[in-house]
Amino acid sequence: MIPHRGDYRPRVVDAELASLLDAGGAVLVEGPRACGKTATARFAASSEVNLDADLRARAAGLLDAAVLLDGDRPRLIDEWQFVPEVWNQVRRAVDESGGRPGSFILTGSAVPADDATRHSGAGRILRLRMRPMSLAESGYSSGDISLARLFAGEHARAAESRLTVRDIADLVSVGGWPGLQSRTVGAALATLRGYLADTARADLPRVDGVRRDPARIRRVMQSLARYTATQVSARAIAADVGGSDGTIKYQTVLDYMDALSRVFVVEDLPAWAPALRSRSRLREAPKRHFVDPSLAVAALGTRPERLMREVDTLGLLFESLVVRDLRIYAQAMDAEVFHYHDNTGLEADAVVQGLDGTWGAFEVQLGLAAIDAAADALLRMAARVDVDRHGAPSVLAVISGWGYGYRRPDGVSVIPIGTLAP
């Protein structure tokens, strides 16, 4: 569990932001609206301007973006995309300072469609991805088992996690949004339904100026929610969306999904492509995930009580929660998260691979009944990877909703999600 510091709720990316500010002249913190970017950046900044809320500053910046850079350093420029020219002004200021580190922090909740000008920031403006809070950050994990220490060879060991199936249903419904942690589940879901409505009506047009049908966007999000944590294709989503106007073109679905990724609402999980020792063939399709499982719950229009009766759906949403947390913890150790799926049906819900090539595979099981089968699948999957090319896995683990944390005699760890931390 991460300790609090005053009124600010510490985040895993705090250390990453500090490190990047030491390394470069400017840092861009990107992520979905309301995930805590501003609070995190403000905690590290000495001055700020908010281009989302301060309309006078935005108007001045549109006339002369350089005026937005005046202030003590590090200078926070919040929601920079409202004045795109500020990107070039920051780049020039970093160049003119001789690359002095820690001068600017930019935050953004959307990636502008015309991203070409941003390439000029290479080497000057470093990027940091931020997501809603993990369970370790929101206080629902004891933190007894560290992902980084698992990769370093430490065995999993934790006292029994007290999370229940109802707790899991509530956690996937409220999500990791800092502003919703003290709200009731019903109030949180009402807010998140509004979040998705705003995304369809207002956020996507800001990305590229394209006017899309908000009703169709909402139907695409509902379909994505139904297929959370699966490798559903854009063609299948197009057929699923349908409606009185008939099936929409799958190219339109691809356009919607690209726009949703630009505002960080969806975040697909790419397939891992290791060299194999068997004749198995890898399936390259990504798994579909929202950046936080609560958005899928809101898109489905459901509630925890219903999710507890629909165990399969709750299991997929739990997998999405685990992927969210693994992404946060993996990023802190310079690693990425993938999934594995081959043509024989063998899969691993998550594969964490570091920049140094070390890797570990994880299966996600909400309950405890299928742990033996999940552990067997991980062992069979690991046996197919060419260890001469990739090395032996640093960790194989089943992540569960509750229970004890321990290492089995076969080497597979069992990790309750309420004990996992960076």
C-alpha positions as CSV (number, residue, x, y, z in Angstrom):
1,M,0.0,0.0,0.0
2,I,1.3,3.5,-0.9
3,P,1.3,5.9,2.1
4,H,-0.4,9.3,1.7
5,R,1.4,12.6,1.7
6,G,-0.9,15.3,3.0
7,D,-3.9,15.9,0.8
8,Y,-2.1,14.4,-2.3
9,R,-2.7,10.7,-2.9
10,P,0.7,9.4,-4.1
11,R,0.9,7.6,-7.4
12,V,3.3,5.0,-8.9
13,V,4.2,7.5,-11.6
14,D,5.5,10.0,-9.1
15,A,9.0,8.4,-9.2
16,E,8.8,8.0,-13.0
17,L,8.0,11.7,-13.4
18,A,10.8,12.8,-11.1
19,S,13.3,10.6,-13.0
20,L,12.1,12.0,-16.4
21,L,12.4,15.6,-15.2
22,D,16.0,14.8,-14.2
23,A,16.6,13.4,-17.7
24,G,14.9,15.9,-20.0
25,G,13.9,19.4,-20.5
26,A,10.2,18.7,-20.6
27,V,7.8,15.8,-19.8
28,L,4.4,15.1,-21.3
29,V,2.1,13.3,-19.0
30,E,-0.7,11.7,-21.1
31,G,-3.8,9.8,-20.0
32,P,-7.6,9.8,-19.7
33,R,-9.6,12.7,-18.2
34,A,-9.9,12.5,-14.4
35,C,-7.1,10.0,-13.9
36,G,-5.2,12.4,-11.7
37,K,-2.7,13.9,-14.2
38,T,-3.1,17.5,-13.0
39,A,-2.7,16.6,-9.3
40,T,0.4,14.5,-10.0
41,A,2.0,17.1,-12.3
42,R,1.1,20.0,-9.9
43,F,2.8,18.1,-7.0
44,A,6.0,18.3,-9.0
45,A,5.6,21.8,-10.5
46,S,6.5,25.2,-9.3
47,S,4.0,27.2,-11.4
48,E,1.1,26.3,-13.7
49,V,-1.4,27.4,-16.3
50,N,-4.6,25.4,-17.0
51,L,-5.7,25.7,-20.6
52,D,-8.9,23.7,-20.0
53,A,-10.3,26.0,-17.3
54,D,-8.6,29.3,-17.9
55,L,-10.2,30.6,-21.0
56,R,-8.3,33.9,-20.9
57,A,-5.0,32.1,-20.8
58,R,-6.1,29.9,-23.7
59,A,-7.1,32.9,-25.7
60,A,-3.8,34.6,-25.0
61,G,-1.9,31.4,-25.9
62,L,-3.7,31.1,-29.3
63,L,-2.4,34.6,-30.1
64,D,1.1,34.1,-28.7
65,A,1.9,30.6,-27.2
66,A,5.2,31.8,-25.8
67,V,3.4,33.8,-23.0
68,L,2.2,30.5,-21.5
69,L,5.8,29.5,-20.7
70,D,6.4,32.4,-18.3
71,G,6.7,31.2,-14.7
72,D,8.8,29.3,-12.2
73,R,10.3,26.0,-13.4
74,P,9.1,23.3,-13.6
75,R,6.2,25.1,-15.3
76,L,3.0,23.0,-15.7
77,I,1.0,23.6,-18.9
78,D,-2.2,21.7,-18.2
79,E,-4.2,20.3,-21.2
80,W,-1.7,21.7,-23.7
81,Q,-3.6,20.4,-26.7
82,F,-6.0,23.3,-26.4
83,V,-3.1,25.5,-27.7
84,P,-1.2,23.1,-30.0
85,E,1.5,25.7,-30.8
86,V,2.7,25.5,-27.2
87,W,4.4,22.2,-28.2
88,N,6.8,24.0,-30.5
89,Q,7.3,26.8,-28.0
90,V,8.3,24.3,-25.3
91,R,10.7,22.6,-27.8
92,R,12.4,25.9,-28.6
93,A,12.7,26.9,-25.0
94,V,14.3,23.6,-24.1
95,D,16.8,24.1,-27.0
96,E,17.6,27.6,-26.0
97,S,18.2,26.6,-22.4
98,G,20.8,24.1,-23.7
99,G,18.6,21.2,-22.7
100,R,18.4,22.2,-19.0
101,P,16.4,19.4,-17.4
102,G,13.1,19.8,-15.5
103,S,11.8,23.0,-17.2
104,F,8.3,22.0,-18.2
105,I,5.5,19.5,-17.5
106,L,2.7,19.2,-20.1
107,T,-0.4,17.2,-19.5
108,G,-2.9,16.0,-22.1
109,S,-6.1,14.0,-22.2
110,A,-6.1,13.7,-26.0
111,V,-3.7,13.1,-28.8
112,P,-4.2,15.6,-31.6
113,A,-5.0,14.0,-35.0
114,D,-2.2,15.9,-36.7
115,D,0.6,14.5,-34.6
116,A,3.4,15.4,-37.1
117,T,4.5,18.6,-35.4
118,R,5.0,16.7,-32.1
119,H,7.8,14.6,-33.6
120,S,10.0,17.7,-33.4
121,G,9.9,17.1,-29.6
122,A,12.0,13.9,-29.9
123,G,14.8,14.1,-27.4
124,R,13.5,17.2,-25.8
125,I,10.0,16.2,-24.6
126,L,9.8,12.9,-22.8
127,R,6.5,11.0,-22.5
128,L,4.9,9.4,-19.5
129,R,1.7,7.4,-19.7
130,M,-0.7,7.7,-16.7
131,R,-3.8,5.6,-16.0
132,P,-6.5,5.5,-13.3
133,M,-5.3,4.2,-9.9
134,S,-4.3,0.6,-9.2
135,L,-5.5,-1.1,-6.1
136,A,-2.2,-0.4,-4.4
137,E,-2.7,3.3,-5.1
138,S,-6.3,3.4,-4.0
139,G,-5.6,1.5,-0.8
140,Y,-7.2,-1.9,-1.6
141,S,-4.0,-3.8,-1.8
142,S,-1.8,-4.7,1.1
143,G,1.3,-4.5,-1.2
144,D,2.8,-7.7,0.3
145,I,3.8,-9.0,-3.1
146,S,5.9,-6.8,-5.4
147,L,5.9,-7.4,-9.1
148,A,9.5,-6.0,-9.3
149,R,10.7,-8.3,-6.5
150,L,9.0,-11.3,-8.2
151,F,11.0,-10.6,-11.3
152,A,14.1,-10.4,-9.1
153,G,13.5,-13.9,-7.8
154,E,11.6,-13.3,-4.6
155,H,8.9,-15.9,-3.8
156,A,5.3,-14.8,-3.5
157,R,4.1,-14.8,0.1
158,A,1.1,-12.9,1.6
159,A,-1.5,-13.2,4.3
160,E,-5.0,-13.9,3.2
161,S,-6.6,-11.1,1.1
162,R,-9.9,-10.1,2.6
163,L,-11.5,-9.0,-0.6
164,T,-14.8,-10.7,-1.4
165,V,-16.7,-11.2,-4.6
166,R,-18.8,-8.2,-3.8
167,D,-15.7,-6.1,-3.2
168,I,-14.4,-7.1,-6.6
169,A,-17.8,-6.2,-8.2
170,D,-17.7,-2.8,-6.5
171,L,-14.0,-2.2,-7.5
172,V,-14.6,-2.9,-11.2
173,S,-17.6,-0.6,-11.0
174,V,-16.0,2.4,-9.3
175,G,-12.6,1.9,-10.9
176,G,-9.4,3.8,-10.1
177,W,-10.7,7.3,-10.6
178,P,-9.3,9.5,-7.8
179,G,-12.4,11.7,-7.6
180,L,-14.8,8.8,-7.2
181,Q,-13.1,6.9,-4.4
182,S,-15.3,8.5,-1.7
183,R,-18.5,8.2,-3.7
184,T,-21.2,5.5,-3.5
185,V,-21.1,2.9,-6.2
186,G,-24.3,4.2,-7.7
187,A,-23.1,7.8,-7.8
188,A,-19.8,6.7,-9.3
189,L,-21.5,4.8,-12.1
190,A,-23.8,7.8,-12.8
191,T,-20.7,9.9,-13.2
192,L,-19.0,7.4,-15.4
193,R,-22.1,7.1,-17.7
194,G,-21.8,10.9,-18.0
195,Y,-18.1,10.5,-18.8
196,L,-18.9,8.2,-21.7
197,A,-21.6,10.5,-23.0
198,D,-19.2,13.5,-22.9
199,T,-16.6,11.3,-24.7
200,A,-19.1,10.6,-27.5
201,R,-20.5,14.1,-27.7
202,A,-17.6,16.4,-27.0
203,D,-14.2,14.7,-26.5
204,L,-13.9,13.0,-29.9
205,P,-14.7,16.0,-32.0
206,R,-11.9,17.9,-30.2
207,V,-9.4,15.3,-31.3
208,D,-9.7,15.8,-35.1
209,G,-12.7,18.1,-35.7
210,V,-14.7,15.2,-37.2
211,R,-18.4,15.1,-36.2
212,R,-19.4,11.5,-35.5
213,D,-22.8,10.1,-34.6
214,P,-22.8,10.1,-30.7
215,A,-25.4,7.3,-30.6
216,R,-23.2,5.1,-32.8
217,I,-20.2,5.8,-30.7
218,R,-22.1,4.8,-27.6
219,R,-23.2,1.5,-29.3
220,V,-19.6,0.8,-30.3
221,M,-18.5,1.3,-26.7
222,Q,-21.3,-1.0,-25.5
223,S,-20.1,-3.6,-27.9
224,L,-16.5,-3.2,-26.7
225,A,-17.8,-3.6,-23.1
226,R,-19.6,-6.8,-24.0
227,Y,-16.3,-8.2,-25.5
228,T,-14.0,-6.9,-22.8
229,A,-10.8,-9.0,-22.5
230,T,-11.5,-10.8,-25.8
231,Q,-9.9,-10.7,-29.2
232,V,-13.1,-9.5,-30.9
233,S,-12.5,-8.1,-34.4
234,A,-13.7,-4.8,-35.7
235,R,-16.0,-6.7,-38.2
236,A,-17.6,-8.5,-35.3
237,I,-18.2,-5.3,-33.5
238,A,-19.7,-3.7,-36.6
239,A,-22.1,-6.6,-36.9
240,D,-22.9,-6.4,-33.2
241,V,-23.6,-2.7,-33.3
242,G,-26.2,-2.8,-36.1
243,G,-29.5,-1.0,-35.3
244,S,-32.3,0.6,-37.3
245,D,-29.8,1.9,-39.7
246,G,-28.3,-1.5,-40.4
247,T,-24.8,-2.8,-39.8
248,I,-22.1,-0.1,-40.0
249,K,-18.9,-0.6,-41.9
250,Y,-16.1,-2.1,-40.0
251,Q,-13.8,0.7,-41.3
252,T,-16.1,3.1,-39.4
253,V,-15.7,1.0,-36.2
254,L,-11.9,1.2,-36.7
255,D,-12.2,5.0,-37.0
256,Y,-14.2,5.1,-33.8
257,M,-11.8,2.8,-31.9
258,D,-8.8,4.9,-33.1
259,A,-10.5,8.1,-31.8
260,L,-11.4,6.4,-28.5
261,S,-7.8,5.4,-28.1
262,R,-6.7,9.0,-28.8
263,V,-8.7,10.2,-25.8
264,F,-7.3,7.2,-23.8
265,V,-10.7,5.6,-23.2
266,V,-9.8,2.3,-24.7
267,E,-6.3,0.6,-24.5
268,D,-6.0,-2.6,-26.4
269,L,-3.6,-5.3,-25.1
270,P,-1.2,-6.3,-27.9
271,A,-0.2,-9.9,-28.6
272,W,3.2,-11.2,-27.5
273,A,5.2,-12.6,-30.4
274,P,8.0,-14.8,-29.0
275,A,10.0,-17.4,-30.9
276,L,8.5,-20.8,-30.2
277,R,10.0,-24.2,-29.9
278,S,6.9,-25.9,-31.2
279,R,5.0,-25.7,-34.5
280,S,2.2,-23.7,-32.9
281,R,1.3,-20.4,-34.6
282,L,0.6,-17.2,-32.7
283,R,-2.6,-15.3,-33.0
284,E,-1.7,-11.6,-33.4
285,A,-5.1,-9.9,-32.6
286,P,-5.1,-7.6,-29.6
287,K,-7.4,-8.1,-26.6
288,R,-9.9,-5.3,-26.2
289,H,-9.8,-3.4,-22.9
290,F,-11.0,0.0,-21.6
291,V,-8.4,1.9,-19.8
292,D,-10.4,1.1,-16.6
293,P,-13.0,-1.7,-16.2
294,S,-15.5,0.8,-14.7
295,L,-16.0,2.3,-18.1
296,A,-17.1,-1.1,-19.5
297,V,-19.5,-1.4,-16.5
298,A,-20.9,2.0,-17.2
299,A,-21.2,1.3,-21.0
300,L,-23.1,-1.9,-20.2
301,G,-25.5,0.0,-17.9
302,T,-25.1,-2.7,-15.2
303,R,-24.5,-2.7,-11.5
304,P,-22.5,-4.8,-9.0
305,E,-25.6,-6.8,-7.9
306,R,-26.2,-8.0,-11.5
307,L,-22.5,-8.7,-12.1
308,M,-22.5,-11.0,-9.1
309,R,-25.2,-13.1,-10.9
310,E,-23.3,-12.9,-14.2
311,V,-20.0,-14.5,-13.1
312,D,-18.5,-14.9,-16.6
313,T,-18.9,-11.1,-17.2
314,L,-17.5,-10.3,-13.8
315,G,-14.6,-12.6,-14.5
316,L,-13.7,-10.7,-17.7
317,L,-14.0,-7.4,-16.0
318,F,-11.8,-8.6,-13.2
319,E,-9.2,-9.6,-15.9
320,S,-9.4,-6.1,-17.2
321,L,-8.8,-4.7,-13.7
322,V,-5.7,-7.0,-13.3
323,V,-4.4,-5.8,-16.7
324,R,-4.8,-2.2,-15.6
325,D,-2.8,-2.8,-12.5
326,L,-0.1,-4.9,-14.2
327,R,0.3,-2.1,-16.8
328,I,0.9,0.5,-14.0
329,Y,3.3,-1.8,-12.1
330,A,5.1,-3.0,-15.2
331,Q,5.7,0.6,-16.5
332,A,7.4,1.4,-13.2
333,M,10.0,-1.3,-13.9
334,D,10.5,-0.4,-17.6
335,A,8.4,-3.3,-18.8
336,E,5.3,-3.7,-21.1
337,V,2.3,-5.9,-20.9
338,F,1.0,-8.2,-23.7
339,H,-1.1,-11.3,-24.0
340,Y,-0.3,-14.7,-25.5
341,H,-2.6,-16.8,-27.6
342,D,-1.7,-19.5,-30.1
343,N,-3.7,-21.6,-32.6
344,T,-4.1,-24.5,-30.2
345,G,-6.1,-22.3,-27.8
346,L,-3.3,-22.1,-25.3
347,E,-3.1,-18.6,-23.8
348,A,-1.8,-16.4,-21.0
349,D,-4.0,-13.4,-20.0
350,A,-0.9,-11.2,-19.5
351,V,2.8,-11.4,-20.3
352,V,5.1,-8.8,-18.8
353,Q,8.3,-8.3,-20.7
354,G,11.1,-5.9,-19.6
355,L,13.4,-3.9,-21.8
356,D,16.1,-6.3,-20.9
357,G,14.1,-9.2,-22.3
358,T,13.1,-10.8,-19.0
359,W,9.5,-12.0,-19.0
360,G,6.8,-13.5,-16.9
361,A,3.3,-14.9,-17.7
362,F,0.1,-14.5,-15.8
363,E,-3.3,-16.2,-15.8
364,V,-6.3,-14.4,-14.2
365,Q,-8.9,-16.4,-12.2
366,L,-11.5,-14.6,-10.2
367,G,-12.1,-17.6,-7.9
368,L,-9.9,-20.4,-6.6
369,A,-11.5,-23.5,-8.2
370,A,-9.6,-23.2,-11.5
371,I,-6.1,-22.4,-10.1
372,D,-4.7,-25.9,-10.9
373,A,-5.9,-25.7,-14.5
374,A,-4.5,-22.1,-14.9
375,A,-1.2,-23.2,-13.5
376,D,-1.0,-26.1,-15.8
377,A,-1.7,-23.8,-18.8
378,L,1.1,-21.5,-17.8
379,L,3.6,-24.3,-17.5
380,R,2.6,-25.6,-21.0
381,M,2.7,-22.1,-22.5
382,A,6.2,-21.5,-21.0
383,A,7.4,-24.8,-22.4
384,R,6.6,-23.6,-25.9
385,V,8.7,-20.5,-25.7
386,D,12.2,-20.8,-27.1
387,V,14.3,-20.2,-23.9
388,D,17.5,-20.0,-26.0
389,R,16.1,-16.8,-27.5
390,H,14.1,-15.4,-24.5
391,G,15.4,-17.2,-21.4
392,A,13.3,-19.0,-18.8
393,P,10.4,-17.0,-17.4
394,S,11.2,-14.9,-14.3
395,V,7.7,-15.6,-12.9
396,L,4.7,-17.7,-13.7
397,A,1.6,-16.7,-11.6
398,V,-2.1,-17.1,-11.3
399,I,-3.7,-13.8,-10.1
400,S,-6.9,-14.4,-8.1
401,G,-9.6,-12.3,-6.5
402,W,-8.8,-13.4,-3.0
403,G,-7.1,-16.0,-0.9
404,Y,-3.4,-16.4,0.2
405,G,-0.3,-15.6,-1.7
406,Y,2.2,-18.4,-2.1
407,R,4.5,-20.3,-4.5
408,R,3.3,-23.8,-5.5
409,P,5.7,-26.8,-5.7
410,D,5.5,-26.6,-9.5
411,G,7.0,-23.1,-9.4
412,V,3.8,-21.3,-10.2
413,S,2.8,-18.5,-7.8
414,V,-0.7,-17.7,-6.6
415,I,-1.2,-14.0,-6.1
416,P,-4.4,-12.4,-4.8
417,I,-4.9,-9.0,-6.5
418,G,-5.4,-7.4,-3.1
419,T,-1.7,-8.2,-2.3
420,L,0.0,-7.0,-5.5
421,A,2.1,-3.8,-5.8
422,P,4.8,-2.4,-8.0
